[in-house]
Every structure is written in structure tokens, then in C-alpha cells.
Amino acid sequence: MSKALRLILINVLLTLLIAEAVLRLVGPRLPGQVGVALRYVTTGSPYDQQWSPAWQQNRDHYYALKPGLTDSLQYGSPGVQFRLTTRELWEGGGIGFRAPVVDFFVDGVVVGDSFGLCFTEQADCWVDRLEGLAQRRLVNLSQPVTGTRSHLRILQDFGAPLKPPLVIWQFFGNDFNDDYGLAVFRQEIAPVEAAAAPPEAPDAALWLRRSSALYAALETALQGRYLGLPSSEALFAKPYTVRYGPSSEHILMLGGQYELQALDMSREANQIGYEMSRNAFAAAQSLVAGWGGQMVVVIIPTREEVYHTLAAPLLGEDHLLRLQSARDAMLALCDALALVCHDAYEALQPRAALGEALYHADDMHLNARGNQVLAEWLAERLPPAAP
């Protein structure tokens, strides 16, 4: 080998090593999918290394918030972070809530899942905004990763003692799936679907994706997404990216497999959960009527439904219909049980058609603007306040 060739190879090697070192140092702080890839390579997680989830498994609810947190950094996705403070509603409750200690008359309580908790700062949450707009004292009892059976139990244990004139029940299409999941977790029923097969042994490319910052960054830049996430994370990966807005300034990442599995009502697991949810809604309706209160159900649509014109060319109409099937099932349940229901699709879709960004780019939850639109729309539809 000639001296010149050796020098060239040495320079190339040094350049690659310097690029690797620089990317490891500054790359994890980059936004978007490149940042996700480099955070995973350097920390083993696409999120901040110091992140500790505020929710933990709970036999009664599937998951519940830890009490006593103060400004705890939380992530909804690699690109979504917010601070969370939790308190027990009263001493000895054992569950944390994004609500104050209750020592006053309340005008209403909110039960729901992560869409009721809000994956935003608390001041941006639709519950807090609605409280100001409607001039009502609301207590947010929402818990992430929970379904309708859990929401009923929360209402029974924490809402009923307050006897609120108004109960706002937030619903998202994966609540049926979470009811099924809770029943399996409690060993009340056997799972109807086999567990996913273990991942295959890593090949050379996978090793490089998870070990080399330079390789991960280049592949992500060329492919538009990071391919090195393990299956537990890949379920939530969004393979399609679309730009929108008047100047294409907004980004929406779509096509996550989790949403499709959890909302597709042709799946047996979700049908089982639907029947459980139906019974829970009927019981809740009777419970609230027993103390003379009113119950209002707020249905949150998926991003793909709200941004249908953006999603359809990428995902196909069949994919979107499967996502919509859970919202359709809930609307049918509203009619069957004579529930008062408000479909937030009516509020969000017209704004989306104007190019507004209402959901997080890489997460299924509403962003601050989406929460504001929801609160303003809902404030006009609440029943009159109790005298």
C-alpha cells in the first residue's frame, strides 16, 4: 500500500472518529428523529436518561399516578415533554392527581385517561382552561393508561364523595382496549391473542444502528426515521412524516402501529373491552344520577381522523376506517345508553382544515393549541351551572 493511500485512509478514519465523537456529544440534544436516534445510541433510551415515569402499575386501574411529585419531567414521546405535579386528593388516597387538595365545594370533576391528564404543561391543559372559561371549579381525576372501568372506579372512590353537579367523562378510542388489558392484567380473563414473538438476534446493521451515532444519524437522515429502536419502542414509531400549514411549517408523524391495534374494533380484544365499557358507562350514568348530577362524555378523535386529507394518501382509507371504528362504536353507545356526548372532531377538524397544528408532531395527544380549541368549544356546550 502506498504512503499516499495510507494517509488518505488515516484521514478518513480520523474524520469518522471525530464525527462519531461530535455526534455523541451534541447529537442527543438535536430535535426530531435524528435526536431520537442519537439519544438511543448514547443512553439506551430515545428519551432523557433521567426520566422516571409518573405512572406505575395498579391492580385496580391498570396504571395510576404516583402521589407527591413536584415538577417531575415527563415524556409522551421523544419530542414531547412536560412537568407534572401530583397530589393525593385527600390524605391516604394513595393515588396522585393533577389537581389541588380538595377542601372546597366543586362544580365538577373530570375522569379520563392521558387525554384528560394532558401531555402539556398544566396551564395549557383543556381542563384548566375550561375551568377559567366556564368559571367553574373542576377537579381533574384523569389517569394515564386507563380505560372506562378504571374511570368508573375513580369516580366511585374519589368523585362520588364530592357529589359534583357535573361529571365530564373524557373518552379516547383505546379505552376499550385498556378495559380488555386491565381484565387480563387482573387475570379475570385469559388473553385472546398470543404474545408477540421475541425479537430476532441483532445482525451487523442492527448492531451499528444501536452502537454508532454516525451510522444512526446517516440512516435516519436518509430513511426519514430511526430503524434501530427495539420492538417495545417500535410499536410507537411513526413511519410517515407530512408537512402542513400555510408555509408547511408544521410536521405530523403518522402511522403508529399501537393506535391501529388499540382502536381497530374488528379485533376480538377490543370487542371484549367494548362490552366491559358499556357496562361501566351504564353504571356511571346511574351513579351520577343518584346524587342528582349530570354526566357529559367528551370524545377525542385521532390525529389521523382530524387530518384525514393528509393521512389518507399515506395510510390508505382502510387504515383510517379501522382507526375511526372505535369513535363510531362510542357514538353508537351514546345513542344506545342515551348518554350526553360531544364529539370533539366537530371542533378540531375545521381548525385542522385551516392548517392549524392541534396535536404534537410525534405523539397522539393534543398540543397546547389543541387543548385551547377543545376548551373553548366545550365551554359553549356545558349544561348550565347548578344554582
PLY file of the C-alpha trace (Angstrom):
ply
format ascii 1.0
element vertex 387
property float x
property float y
property float z
element edge 386
property int vertex1
property int vertex2
end_header
0.00 0.00 0.00
1.42 3.37 -0.99
2.17 6.08 1.54
-0.39 8.41 -0.07
-3.14 5.81 0.19
-2.25 5.15 3.85
-2.51 8.88 4.59
-5.89 9.05 2.87
-7.19 6.08 4.88
-5.85 7.53 8.13
-7.52 10.90 7.41
-10.82 9.21 6.56
-10.64 7.16 9.75
-9.83 10.23 11.86
-12.68 12.16 10.23
-15.13 9.35 11.01
-13.92 9.13 14.60
-14.23 12.90 15.09
-17.74 12.86 13.55
-18.72 10.00 15.86
-17.41 11.86 18.90
-19.12 15.14 17.98
-22.44 13.44 17.29
-22.30 11.63 20.62
-21.61 14.91 22.37
-24.14 17.26 20.74
-26.44 14.93 18.79
-28.73 13.83 21.63
-29.86 17.45 22.02
-30.95 17.73 18.38
-34.70 17.86 17.63
-36.63 15.40 15.51
-35.82 11.84 14.55
-32.05 12.37 14.38
-32.16 13.41 18.03
-34.25 10.33 18.85
-31.69 8.07 17.16
-28.72 9.64 18.90
-30.39 9.66 22.31
-30.97 5.94 21.91
-27.38 5.23 20.83
-25.88 7.24 23.68
-28.29 6.43 26.54
-30.17 3.28 25.54
-33.41 5.26 25.53
-34.92 7.70 22.99
-35.87 9.91 25.94
-33.90 11.82 28.54
-31.75 9.46 30.60
-33.09 10.89 33.86
-36.77 10.32 33.02
-38.81 8.32 35.53
-42.46 7.70 34.53
-45.03 9.24 36.88
-47.40 6.33 36.36
-46.99 2.85 37.77
-48.99 -0.36 37.52
-52.04 -0.53 39.76
-54.28 -3.56 40.19
-57.49 -1.53 40.28
-56.75 0.81 37.41
-54.04 -0.80 35.23
-51.87 2.27 35.86
-52.10 5.20 38.28
-50.10 8.31 39.03
-47.64 8.35 41.90
-48.60 10.94 44.54
-46.22 13.59 45.81
-44.42 14.51 42.58
-43.25 18.10 42.10
-42.42 19.40 38.63
-41.38 15.90 37.55
-40.10 15.85 33.96
-42.27 13.53 31.86
-42.20 12.45 28.22
-45.10 11.50 26.00
-42.74 10.78 23.11
-39.16 11.67 22.21
-40.34 15.12 21.14
-42.92 15.83 23.86
-42.02 16.72 27.42
-43.89 18.43 30.25
-43.69 18.91 34.01
-46.08 17.11 36.31
-47.04 17.79 39.93
-49.31 15.27 41.66
-51.15 15.31 44.95
-53.44 12.99 46.84
-56.99 14.29 46.73
-57.12 13.78 50.46
-54.73 12.14 52.89
-54.47 8.39 52.46
-55.94 8.27 48.96
-52.86 6.51 47.62
-53.16 7.86 44.05
-51.77 11.08 42.66
-53.86 13.58 40.73
-53.05 16.66 38.68
-55.37 18.58 40.97
-55.26 20.53 44.23
-56.12 19.07 47.62
-59.90 19.39 47.79
-61.20 21.42 50.71
-63.88 23.35 48.86
-67.16 22.87 47.02
-66.53 21.61 43.48
-68.62 22.37 40.41
-67.43 19.32 38.56
-64.93 16.50 38.21
-63.19 15.18 35.13
-62.40 11.50 34.66
-60.38 10.20 31.75
-57.04 8.91 30.54
-53.91 10.70 29.32
-56.04 12.98 27.13
-57.76 14.19 30.30
-54.47 14.42 32.18
-52.99 16.31 29.17
-49.48 15.82 27.84
-48.80 19.55 28.17
-47.92 21.93 30.96
-50.82 22.14 33.39
-51.75 25.73 32.47
-52.24 24.57 28.85
-54.48 21.60 29.72
-58.05 21.87 28.46
-59.40 21.07 31.95
-57.60 24.07 33.47
-58.53 26.31 30.55
-62.16 25.20 30.77
-62.20 25.95 34.48
-61.35 29.58 33.72
-63.61 29.92 30.68
-66.66 28.37 32.36
-65.94 29.89 35.79
-66.34 26.51 37.48
-64.16 24.71 39.96
-63.15 21.45 38.31
-61.13 18.62 39.83
-59.11 16.62 37.32
-59.15 12.92 38.28
-57.71 11.65 34.96
-55.15 8.83 34.98
-52.92 7.78 32.04
-53.08 4.26 30.55
-56.59 3.62 31.86
-59.93 2.67 30.38
-63.60 3.02 31.19
-63.68 0.51 34.04
-60.90 2.39 35.78
-62.65 5.71 35.22
-65.78 4.31 36.84
-63.77 3.13 39.85
-62.06 6.54 40.14
-65.47 8.19 40.02
-66.82 5.85 42.69
-63.83 6.26 45.03
-62.88 9.91 44.51
-65.70 11.64 42.64
-68.79 10.35 44.43
-67.77 11.67 47.89
-67.74 15.17 46.37
-71.18 14.74 44.75
-70.30 17.14 41.93
-73.17 18.64 39.92
-71.20 17.89 36.74
-69.07 14.92 35.65
-67.05 15.37 32.45
-66.00 11.97 31.13
-63.21 12.11 28.55
-63.07 9.17 26.12
-60.45 8.11 23.58
-60.75 5.11 21.29
-58.12 3.00 23.07
-60.28 2.91 26.23
-61.95 -0.28 25.01
-58.53 -1.86 24.57
-57.43 -0.67 28.01
-60.51 -2.27 29.59
-59.52 -5.56 27.99
-55.92 -5.06 29.11
-56.99 -4.40 32.70
-59.06 -7.60 32.75
-56.08 -9.63 31.51
-53.76 -7.88 33.98
-56.15 -8.76 36.84
-56.35 -12.34 35.48
-60.12 -12.04 35.15
-59.92 -13.35 31.59
-57.33 -15.17 29.52
-55.68 -13.21 26.69
-57.30 -13.86 23.32
-54.15 -13.09 21.35
-50.75 -14.75 21.55
-47.87 -12.70 22.90
-45.57 -11.16 20.32
-42.62 -13.32 19.27
-39.25 -12.34 20.78
-37.09 -10.16 18.53
-34.57 -11.85 16.31
-30.89 -11.78 17.23
-29.27 -8.49 16.12
-27.46 -8.53 12.80
-24.49 -6.33 11.88
-26.66 -3.48 10.62
-28.76 -3.52 13.80
-25.59 -3.50 15.91
-24.34 -0.47 14.01
-27.69 1.31 14.34
-27.64 0.91 18.10
-23.91 1.44 18.62
-22.71 4.07 16.16
-24.01 7.63 16.37
-22.70 8.37 12.89
-24.40 5.33 11.33
-27.67 6.06 13.15
-27.65 9.71 12.11
-26.90 8.96 8.45
-29.52 6.21 8.22
-32.14 8.37 9.93
-31.41 11.31 7.64
-31.64 9.11 4.54
-34.60 6.94 5.63
-36.55 9.69 7.42
-36.82 7.58 10.60
-34.68 5.61 13.02
-34.77 1.85 12.41
-32.80 0.79 15.47
-35.48 1.01 18.16
-36.36 -2.26 19.95
-39.83 -3.72 19.41
-41.14 -2.20 22.65
-40.41 1.25 21.25
-41.02 0.47 17.58
-44.71 -0.14 18.28
-45.00 3.59 18.88
-42.78 4.68 15.99
-44.45 6.83 13.33
-43.16 5.75 9.91
-44.71 8.55 7.83
-43.98 12.26 8.01
-46.00 15.01 6.36
-45.62 18.79 6.40
-48.63 21.09 6.51
-49.77 24.60 7.33
-49.78 27.79 5.25
-46.00 27.65 4.80
-45.54 23.92 5.50
-44.13 24.89 8.88
-45.82 22.07 10.84
-44.87 18.40 10.93
-47.12 15.43 11.62
-45.72 11.92 12.01
-48.33 9.24 11.37
-48.94 5.52 11.06
-48.09 4.16 14.52
-48.99 0.50 14.95
-50.15 0.99 18.54
-53.09 3.17 17.57
-54.14 0.76 14.85
-54.09 -2.23 17.20
-55.79 -0.44 20.08
-58.61 1.21 18.10
-59.50 -1.39 15.47
-62.92 -2.69 16.51
-62.66 -5.75 14.26
-60.21 -7.19 16.80
-61.65 -9.55 19.40
-59.75 -7.94 22.27
-61.34 -4.56 21.58
-64.80 -6.09 21.26
-64.37 -7.69 24.70
-63.33 -4.32 26.07
-66.32 -2.66 24.42
-68.75 -4.82 26.38
-66.93 -4.01 29.61
-67.03 -0.31 28.77
-70.73 -0.47 28.00
-71.45 -1.88 31.46
-69.19 0.71 33.10
-70.88 3.62 31.33
-74.32 2.35 32.36
-73.19 2.03 35.97
-71.64 5.53 35.91
-74.77 7.06 34.48
-76.84 5.56 37.30
-74.28 6.59 39.93
-74.22 10.24 38.87
-78.00 10.42 38.55
-78.24 9.06 42.10
-76.83 12.26 43.56
-78.64 14.48 41.06
-75.61 15.22 38.89
-75.19 15.42 35.12
-72.66 13.43 33.09
-71.19 14.64 29.81
-68.92 12.47 27.64
-66.25 14.18 25.54
-64.92 12.02 22.69
-61.41 12.76 21.41
-60.64 11.75 17.79
-57.29 10.55 16.49
-54.89 12.82 14.65
-55.35 10.73 11.52
-59.11 11.36 11.55
-58.77 15.09 12.16
-56.07 15.43 9.45
-57.76 12.97 7.12
-56.68 14.72 3.92
-53.03 14.46 5.00
-53.22 10.92 6.34
-55.29 9.19 3.65
-52.69 9.32 0.84
-50.06 7.85 3.18
-52.06 5.30 5.16
-54.99 4.43 2.91
-58.71 4.63 3.60
-58.88 1.15 5.15
-56.33 2.12 7.80
-58.30 5.28 8.64
-61.61 3.44 8.83
-60.10 0.98 11.30
-58.95 3.89 13.46
-62.35 5.57 13.18
-64.18 2.40 14.16
-63.60 2.99 17.90
-65.06 6.51 17.77
-68.00 5.20 15.74
-68.56 2.48 18.35
-68.58 5.05 21.14
-71.04 7.30 19.29
-73.33 4.29 18.85
-73.00 3.60 22.56
-74.01 7.19 23.31
-77.25 6.61 21.42
-77.88 3.18 22.94
-77.43 4.41 26.55
-78.85 7.91 25.98
-75.56 9.46 27.10
-74.90 13.15 26.54
-71.87 13.05 24.25
-69.83 15.71 22.48
-67.60 14.59 19.62
-64.55 16.88 19.59
-64.00 16.03 15.92
-66.51 18.82 15.26
-64.22 21.32 16.99
-60.84 20.10 15.77
-61.37 19.14 12.13
-62.36 22.62 10.85
-59.27 24.10 12.53
-57.09 21.37 11.05
-58.50 22.16 7.61
-57.15 25.70 8.05
-53.67 24.30 8.66
-53.54 24.73 12.43
-51.30 22.39 14.45
-53.54 20.83 17.12
-51.62 17.66 18.01
-48.00 17.02 18.86
-45.84 16.19 15.85
-44.69 12.75 17.06
-47.30 11.93 19.71
-51.03 11.19 19.54
-52.03 13.76 22.19
-53.33 17.30 21.76
-50.77 20.08 21.98
-51.38 23.38 23.79
-53.33 24.85 20.87
-55.48 21.73 20.53
-56.27 21.90 24.24
-57.28 25.54 23.88
-59.59 24.83 20.94
-61.18 21.95 22.85
-61.73 24.05 25.98
-63.31 26.95 24.09
-65.61 24.63 22.15
-66.63 22.67 25.23
-67.28 25.81 27.32
-70.17 26.62 24.95
-71.69 23.16 25.34
-71.67 22.51 29.05
-75.03 22.30 30.80
-75.99 25.37 32.89
-74.17 25.65 36.20
-76.01 24.49 39.30
-77.64 27.37 41.23
0 1
1 2
2 3
3 4
4 5
5 6
6 7
7 8
8 9
9 10
10 11
11 12
12 13
13 14
14 15
15 16
16 17
17 18
18 19
19 20
20 21
21 22
22 23
23 24
24 25
25 26
26 27
27 28
28 29
29 30
30 31
31 32
32 33
33 34
34 35
35 36
36 37
37 38
38 39
39 40
40 41
41 42
42 43
43 44
44 45
45 46
46 47
47 48
48 49
49 50
50 51
51 52
52 53
53 54
54 55
55 56
56 57
57 58
58 59
59 60
60 61
61 62
62 63
63 64
64 65
65 66
66 67
67 68
68 69
69 70
70 71
71 72
72 73
73 74
74 75
75 76
76 77
77 78
78 79
79 80
80 81
81 82
82 83
83 84
84 85
85 86
86 87
87 88
88 89
89 90
90 91
91 92
92 93
93 94
94 95
95 96
96 97
97 98
98 99
99 100
100 101
101 102
102 103
103 104
104 105
105 106
106 107
107 108
108 109
109 110
110 111
111 112
112 113
113 114
114 115
115 116
116 117
117 118
118 119
119 120
120 121
121 122
122 123
123 124
124 125
125 126
126 127
127 128
128 129
129 130
130 131
131 132
132 133
133 134
134 135
135 136
136 137
137 138
138 139
139 140
140 141
141 142
142 143
143 144
144 145
145 146
146 147
147 148
148 149
149 150
150 151
151 152
152 153
153 154
154 155
155 156
156 157
157 158
158 159
159 160
160 161
161 162
162 163
163 164
164 165
165 166
166 167
167 168
168 169
169 170
170 171
171 172
172 173
173 174
174 175
175 176
176 177
177 178
178 179
179 180
180 181
181 182
182 183
183 184
184 185
185 186
186 187
187 188
188 189
189 190
190 191
191 192
192 193
193 194
194 195
195 196
196 197
197 198
198 199
199 200
200 201
201 202
202 203
203 204
204 205
205 206
206 207
207 208
208 209
209 210
210 211
211 212
212 213
213 214
214 215
215 216
216 217
217 218
218 219
219 220
220 221
221 222
222 223
223 224
224 225
225 226
226 227
227 228
228 229
229 230
230 231
231 232
232 233
233 234
234 235
235 236
236 237
237 238
238 239
239 240
240 241
241 242
242 243
243 244
244 245
245 246
246 247
247 248
248 249
249 250
250 251
251 252
252 253
253 254
254 255
255 256
256 257
257 258
258 259
259 260
260 261
261 262
262 263
263 264
264 265
265 266
266 267
267 268
268 269
269 270
270 271
271 272
272 273
273 274
274 275
275 276
276 277
277 278
278 279
279 280
280 281
281 282
282 283
283 284
284 285
285 286
286 287
287 288
288 289
289 290
290 291
291 292
292 293
293 294
294 295
295 296
296 297
297 298
298 299
299 300
300 301
301 302
302 303
303 304
304 305
305 306
306 307
307 308
308 309
309 310
310 311
311 312
312 313
313 314
314 315
315 316
316 317
317 318
318 319
319 320
320 321
321 322
322 323
323 324
324 325
325 326
326 327
327 328
328 329
329 330
330 331
331 332
332 333
333 334
334 335
335 336
336 337
337 338
338 339
339 340
340 341
341 342
342 343
343 344
344 345
345 346
346 347
347 348
348 349
349 350
350 351
351 352
352 353
353 354
354 355
355 356
356 357
357 358
358 359
359 360
360 361
361 362
362 363
363 364
364 365
365 366
366 367
367 368
368 369
369 370
370 371
371 372
372 373
373 374
374 375
375 376
376 377
377 378
378 379
379 380
380 381
381 382
382 383
383 384
384 385
385 386
